[in-house]
């Protein structure tokens, strides 16, 4: 028998002989040919187990294969190994089964000997029941007490019987929570339906130009979608602000109307005075006519004519003064009417004046100030992180110059849409100015905030901006800053702005974390 010079040659020769002899290239066949070429004597066959042992092992494998669940797979593996007399495979399957299902889950296992993963899982489950679940069930004292009791039981449970009891109680608790949740959802839906009917009725009673219509529409839009605590708070603050401003405007309209009413009364009084003066002139002219008829010489007639001329000049002067007063009153009335129209228009628009940017639908600077004040106070109170991300669209001026301002406006709206679809509902985006936007990320670490901004960048590459059926890639540079305890808004924005400019100077389409 020829031997190859080295293992590589032996291996090639082994594969050639397998092909020549048309032997299936199994590991055992390859090993046998390899040993034959290398001159290695075959290993002595393993002693065959006794018939009684084979019967015991086969019966064990069959019964295990008939067991429901994961154990049946171990039984099938043992049966296959027994059939091919693969005692190594049988031993491995038996060892794995013992490791997974016997040593770790034995009922007599002491708590102190548990695996670290099991201890951690037990602790997490106990805390979830005792704290998280119990606090969420604050309105249901009985269910909250059961959740706390289950949490305490999980910590000390030993053995299959106690664990099965806990599992049954936990299943019953979940069932009761689901029932109460369904009842609460039904009550909420009924209240919302009643509220919608009330709003629809109010809207039907309002004129098209009534300033209340805008407020009704805001509330109607709010209750259309899923209710969110932050959205409700924002709507409440916005409506309060609008109501206060509307109150000031209504007082202004009332004042202008009162002024107009006084001017009309003055105008009527002046008309009456003019009419009275005209009557007096007519009476005096009548007396002049009588004196002329009784005159006996020319000199007497000349004297009366002089008085008539003086009277006529006086009447003319009074008429001119009355005319000027009437024209002035007319102008004042017109100005008052114009002011009323302006105030009513402003009042109508005031109900529609939300704290949103009219182009993109994001918050404006004023809305941002309100939200920042609320979230910063909440972060200080709860000692939770609050991050801001200031982003600026890259090459936005070039986009405007090349495709026009309409394309630029559409790009801004596309960015806001992608941000809202990518981030959480609790995250807030506001237009900071031009192509700059600021995103408020409550309860978020600075690393998580930066990762969120990178995620938005990736989404922008997946969802191209279309203008006249032309795909355009929108990118932005971003600076992320973590608010320090009691840090003012201006300071936080300045740090985020500095990081954003660093991102710009680093090649754009970057996210930088502020110092």
C-alpha positions in Angstrom: 0.0 0.0 0.0 1.5 3.4 -1.1 1.6 6.1 1.5 1.3 9.8 0.7 4.1 12.1 1.8 2.0 14.5 3.9 -1.5 14.9 5.4 -2.6 17.1 2.5 -1.7 14.5 -0.1 -3.3 11.8 2.1 -6.5 13.8 2.2 -6.6 14.3 -1.6 -5.9 10.6 -2.2 -8.7 9.7 0.3 -11.2 11.8 -1.6 -10.1 10.3 -4.9 -10.5 6.7 -3.6 -13.9 7.5 -2.2 -14.9 8.7 -5.7 -13.3 5.7 -7.4 -15.0 3.2 -5.1 -18.3 5.1 -5.3 -18.5 5.3 -1.5 -20.7 7.9 0.2 -18.4 10.6 1.6 -19.5 10.2 5.3 -17.1 11.1 8.1 -16.7 7.4 9.0 -16.0 6.4 5.4 -13.4 9.2 5.0 -11.8 8.3 8.3 -11.4 4.6 7.2 -9.9 5.5 3.8 -7.6 8.1 5.4 -6.3 5.5 8.0 -5.9 3.0 5.2 -3.7 5.3 3.1 -1.7 6.5 6.1 -1.1 3.0 7.4 -2.9 3.6 10.7 -4.4 0.4 12.0 -8.2 0.5 12.6 -9.4 1.1 16.1 -10.7 -2.0 17.9 -14.5 -2.1 17.8 -16.3 -1.0 20.9 -17.6 -3.8 22.9 -21.3 -4.3 22.2 -23.6 -3.8 25.1 -25.3 -6.8 26.5 -28.8 -7.5 25.2 -30.3 -6.6 28.6 -28.6 -3.2 28.5 -29.7 -2.6 24.9 -33.3 -3.3 25.9 -33.2 -1.0 28.9 -31.6 1.9 26.8 -34.1 1.3 24.0 -37.1 1.3 26.3 -35.9 4.5 28.0 -35.5 6.2 24.6 -38.9 5.1 23.4 -40.7 6.3 26.6 -38.9 9.6 26.4 -39.9 10.1 22.8 -43.5 9.6 23.7 -43.3 12.3 26.4 -45.0 15.6 25.3 -42.8 18.7 24.9 -39.1 19.2 24.4 -38.1 15.9 26.1 -39.5 13.9 23.1 -36.7 15.3 20.9 -34.1 13.9 23.3 -35.9 10.5 23.1 -35.8 10.5 19.3 -32.1 11.4 19.3 -31.3 8.5 21.7 -33.4 6.1 19.6 -31.4 7.1 16.4 -28.1 6.7 18.2 -29.2 3.3 19.6 -30.2 2.1 16.1 -26.7 3.1 14.6 -24.9 2.0 17.8 -23.6 5.5 18.2 -23.0 5.4 21.9 -21.2 8.7 22.0 -24.3 10.4 20.5 -26.5 8.6 23.0 -24.3 9.7 25.9 -24.3 13.4 24.6 -28.1 13.4 24.3 -28.5 11.9 27.8 -26.1 14.5 29.3 -27.7 17.4 27.7 -31.2 16.3 28.9 -29.9 15.9 32.4 -28.2 19.3 32.3 -31.3 21.1 31.0 -34.2 19.4 32.6 -33.0 17.6 35.7 -30.2 19.5 37.4 -31.6 23.0 36.9 -35.3 22.2 37.6 -35.1 19.7 40.3 -37.8 20.4 43.0 -35.3 20.0 45.8 -33.0 22.7 44.5 -32.2 25.2 47.2 -32.6 28.9 46.5 -29.0 29.6 47.3 -27.9 27.1 44.6 -29.9 28.7 41.8 -28.2 29.8 38.6 -27.6 33.6 38.4 -30.0 33.9 35.5 -32.8 32.2 37.5 -32.2 34.5 40.5 -32.3 37.6 38.3 -35.5 36.4 36.5 -37.1 35.6 39.9 -36.2 39.1 41.2 -37.4 40.9 38.1 -40.8 39.1 38.2 -41.2 39.8 41.8 -40.5 43.5 41.4 -42.7 43.7 38.3 -45.6 42.3 40.3 -45.0 44.1 43.6 -44.2 47.6 42.3 -45.0 48.1 38.6 -48.2 46.1 38.4 -49.5 47.1 41.9 -48.9 50.8 41.2 -50.8 50.6 37.9 -53.7 48.9 39.7 -53.9 51.8 42.2 -57.6 52.2 41.5 -58.3 48.5 42.1 -57.3 47.8 45.7 -58.1 44.1 45.6 -56.1 43.4 42.4 -53.2 45.6 43.7 -53.0 43.6 46.9 -53.0 40.3 44.9 -50.2 41.6 42.7 -48.1 42.5 45.8 -48.8 39.1 47.4 -47.8 37.3 44.2 -44.6 39.3 44.1 -43.8 38.2 47.6 -44.6 34.6 46.8 -42.4 34.5 43.8 -39.4 35.5 45.9 -39.8 32.5 48.3 -41.4 29.8 46.0 -39.6 26.4 46.0 -40.7 23.3 44.2 -43.1 22.5 41.4 -46.2 22.6 43.5 -45.7 26.2 44.7 -44.7 27.4 41.3 -47.8 25.9 39.7 -50.0 27.6 42.4 -48.3 30.9 41.6 -48.9 30.3 37.9 -52.6 29.7 38.5 -52.9 32.8 40.6 -51.0 34.9 38.1 -53.3 33.6 35.3 -56.4 34.6 37.3 -54.9 38.1 38.0 -54.3 38.7 34.3 -57.8 37.6 33.5 -59.3 40.0 36.1 -57.1 42.9 34.8 -58.3 42.2 31.3 -61.9 42.3 32.4 -61.4 45.6 34.3 -59.5 47.0 31.3 -62.4 46.2 29.0 -64.8 47.9 31.4 -62.6 51.0 31.6 -62.2 51.1 27.8 -66.0 50.8 27.3 -66.7 53.6 29.8 -64.0 55.8 28.1 -65.5 55.1 24.7 -69.0 56.0 25.9 -67.8 59.2 27.4 -66.0 60.1 24.2 -69.0 59.3 22.1 -71.1 61.6 24.3 -68.5 64.3 24.1 -68.4 64.0 20.2 -72.2 64.3 20.1 -72.0 67.4 22.3 -69.3 69.0 20.1 -71.2 68.2 16.9 -74.3 69.8 18.3 -72.3 72.9 19.3 -70.6 73.1 15.9 -74.0 73.0 14.2 -75.2 76.0 16.2 -72.2 78.1 15.3 -71.9 80.5 12.4 -69.1 79.9 9.9 -67.3 82.9 11.1 -67.8 82.3 14.8 -64.6 82.4 16.8 -65.7 79.3 18.8 -65.6 77.1 15.8 -61.8 76.9 15.8 -61.7 75.8 19.4 -64.3 73.1 18.7 -62.3 71.8 15.7 -59.1 71.6 17.9 -60.9 69.4 20.4 -62.6 67.3 17.7 -59.2 66.6 16.1 -57.7 65.7 19.5 -60.3 63.0 20.4 -60.2 61.4 16.9 -57.0 59.5 17.6 -55.6 57.6 20.6 -55.7 59.8 23.7 -52.3 60.8 24.9 -51.5 62.6 28.2 -49.0 64.9 26.6 -51.3 65.8 23.8 -54.1 66.5 26.2 -51.9 68.8 28.3 -50.7 70.6 25.2 -54.3 71.1 24.0 -55.4 72.3 27.4 -52.6 74.8 27.6 -53.3 76.0 24.1 -57.0 76.5 24.6 -56.4 78.3 27.9 -54.1 80.7 26.1 -56.6 81.2 23.3 -59.4 81.8 25.7 -57.5 84.4 27.6 -56.6 86.3 24.4 -60.1 86.0 23.2 -61.3 87.5 26.4 -59.1 90.5 25.8 -60.3 90.8 22.2 -63.9 90.6 23.2 -63.4 93.4 25.7 -61.8 95.4 22.9 -64.8 94.8 20.6 -67.2 95.7 23.4 -65.3 99.0 24.0 -65.3 99.9 20.3 -69.0 99.1 20.0 -69.7 101.3 23.0 -67.6 104.1 21.4 -69.5 103.7 18.2 -72.8 103.8 20.0 -71.8 107.1 21.8 -70.8 108.6 18.4 -74.1 107.7 16.9 -75.9 109.3 19.8 -73.8 112.4 19.4 -74.5 112.5 15.7 -78.2 112.4 16.3 -77.9 115.2 18.9 -76.1 117.3 16.4 -78.7 116.6 13.8 -81.3 117.8 16.3 -79.3 120.9 17.1 -79.0 121.7 13.4 -82.7 121.2 12.9 -83.5 123.4 15.9 -81.2 126.1 14.6 -82.8 125.9 11.2 -86.2 126.4 12.7 -85.0 129.5 14.6 -83.6 130.9 11.3 -86.9 130.3 9.6 -88.8 132.0 12.4 -86.5 135.1 12.3 -86.7 135.2 8.5 -90.5 135.3 8.9 -90.2 138.2 11.2 -88.0 140.0 8.7 -90.6 139.5 6.0 -93.2 141.1 8.3 -91.0 144.1 9.1 -90.3 144.7 5.4 -94.1 144.7 4.7 -94.6 147.3 7.4 -91.7 149.5 6.4 -92.5 153.1 5.3 -89.2 154.2 3.8 -86.1 152.9 2.1 -83.8 153.4 5.0 -85.9 151.2 7.2 -86.0 148.5 4.5 -82.2 148.7 4.2 -81.8 148.2 7.9 -83.9 145.1 7.7 -82.0 143.8 4.7 -78.7 144.2 6.6 -80.1 142.1 9.5 -81.3 139.5 6.9 -77.8 139.3 5.4 -76.2 138.9 8.9 -78.8 136.2 9.7 -78.1 134.4 6.5 -74.3 134.5 7.0 -74.8 133.1 10.6 -77.0 130.3 9.3 -74.5 129.5 6.6 -71.6 129.4 9.1 -73.7 127.1 11.4 -74.5 124.9 8.5 -70.9 124.6 7.5 -69.9 123.7 11.1 -72.7 121.1 11.3 -71.6 119.7 8.0 -68.0 119.3 9.2 -69.2 117.7 12.4 -71.4 115.3 10.5 -68.5 114.4 8.2 -66.2 113.9 11.2 -68.8 111.7 12.9 -69.2 109.7 9.7 -65.5 109.1 9.5 -65.4 108.1 13.2 -68.2 105.6 12.6 -66.4 104.1 9.6 -63.2 103.8 11.5 -65.0 102.2 14.4 -66.7 99.7 12.0 -63.3 98.9 10.5 -61.8 98.4 13.9 -64.7 96.1 14.9 -64.1 94.0 11.7 -60.4 93.8 12.4 -61.0 92.7 16.0 -63.6 90.1 15.0 -61.3 88.8 12.3 -58.5 88.6 14.8 -60.8 86.9 17.3 -61.9 84.4 14.7 -58.2 83.6 13.8 -57.3 83.5 17.5 -59.3 80.3 18.0 -57.3 78.7 15.2 -54.0 80.1 16.5 -52.4 77.0 17.9 -48.7 76.8 18.8 -47.9 75.2 15.5 -45.8 76.2 12.5 -48.3 76.8 9.8 -46.1 75.2 7.1 -44.9 72.0 8.7 -47.4 71.4 11.4 -44.6 71.2 14.0 -44.5 73.4 17.0 -43.4 77.0 16.6 -41.0 78.8 18.9 -43.7 79.8 21.3 -45.1 76.2 21.5 -41.5 75.0 22.0 -41.1 77.4 25.0 -44.3 76.0 26.6 -43.4 72.4 26.1 -39.8 72.9 27.3 -41.0 74.6 30.5 -43.3 71.7 31.2 -40.8 68.9 30.3 -37.9 70.6 32.2 -40.0 70.9 35.3 -41.0 67.3 35.0 -37.4 66.2 34.5 -36.3 68.1 37.6 -39.1 66.7 39.6 -38.6 63.1 38.6 -34.8 63.4 38.1 -35.1 61.9 34.7 -32.9 62.8 31.7 -34.1 65.3 29.1 -32.2 65.7 25.8 -32.6 68.1 22.9 -31.5 67.6 19.3 -30.9 70.6 17.1 -30.8 69.7 13.4 -30.2 71.7 10.3 -30.9 70.5 6.7 -27.8 70.2 4.7 -27.5 72.2 1.4 -31.0 73.6 1.9 -30.2 76.9 0.2 -28.9 75.0 -2.9 -32.2 73.1 -3.0 -34.2 76.3 -2.8 -32.1 78.0 -5.5 -32.3 75.0 -7.8 -35.9 73.8 -7.5 -37.6 76.8 -6.0 -39.1 77.7 -2.6 -42.1 75.4 -3.1 -39.7 72.4 -3.3 -37.9 73.7 -0.1 -41.2 73.9 1.7 -42.2 70.4 0.7 -38.8 69.1 1.8 -39.3 70.7 5.3 -42.7 69.0 5.6 -41.2 65.7 4.4 -38.6 65.9 7.2 -41.2 66.6 9.9 -43.3 63.6 8.6 -40.4 61.2 8.8 -39.3 62.4 12.2 -42.8 61.9 13.6 -43.1 58.4 12.1 -39.7 57.4 13.4 -39.6 58.8 17.0 -41.9 58.2 19.9 -45.2 60.0 20.4 -43.8 61.7 23.5 -40.9 63.2 21.5 -41.7 66.8 20.3 -40.4 68.5 17.2 -40.5 72.2 16.7 -39.4 74.5 13.9 -36.6 76.6 15.4 -36.2 78.8 12.4 -35.7 78.5 8.6 -34.5 75.0 8.0 -33.5 74.4 11.7 -35.6 72.1 13.9 -35.4 71.2 17.5 -36.5 67.9 18.9 -37.2 67.4 22.6 -36.6 63.9 23.9 -37.9 63.4 27.5 -36.7 60.5 29.6 -33.8 59.8 27.2 -30.1 59.5 27.8 -27.8 61.4 25.5 -26.5 58.2 23.9 -30.1 57.0 23.1 -31.0 60.5 21.8 -28.0 60.4 19.4 -29.0 56.9 18.3 -32.5 58.1 17.6 -31.2 60.9 15.4 -29.1 58.4 13.5 -32.2 56.3 13.1 -34.0 59.3 11.6 -31.1 59.8 9.1 -31.4 56.2 8.0 -35.2 56.5 7.5 -34.6 59.6 5.3 -32.4 57.4 3.1 -35.2 54.8 2.8 -37.9 57.3 2.2 -36.7 59.7 -0.5 -38.2 63.1 -1.0 -40.1 63.3 -4.3 -40.3 66.6 -6.3 -41.8 66.4 -9.7 -41.3 62.6 -9.7 -37.6 63.2 -9.0 -36.0 61.4 -6.0 -34.0 63.6 -3.7 -31.9 62.6 -0.7 -32.4 64.9 2.3 -29.7 64.9 5.0 -29.2 66.9 8.1 -26.5 67.7 10.6 -27.4 67.4 14.2 -26.2 68.4 17.7 -27.5 66.5 20.7 -27.3 67.9 24.3 -28.3 66.5 27.6 -29.9 69.1 29.9 -28.0 69.6 33.1 -29.9 69.9 36.4 -31.9 73.2 36.4 -30.2 74.3 33.2 -32.0 77.2 31.4 -33.3 76.7 27.9 -30.9 79.3 26.3 -27.8 77.5 27.7 -29.0 74.1 26.6 -29.8 75.4 23.1 -26.4 77.1 22.8 -24.6 73.8 23.6 -26.7 71.9 21.1 -26.1 74.6 18.5 -22.4 74.3 18.9 -22.5 70.6 18.5 -24.6 71.0 15.4 -22.0 73.3 13.8 -19.3 70.7 14.7 -21.4 68.2 12.7 -21.6 70.6 9.8 -17.9 71.1 9.7 -17.2 67.3 10.0 -18.7 66.6 6.6 -22.4 67.1 7.2 -25.0 64.3 7.7 -23.4 63.8 11.1 -24.7 63.6 14.7 -22.5 65.1 17.4 -23.0 65.0 21.2 -22.4 68.3 23.0 -19.9 68.6 25.8 
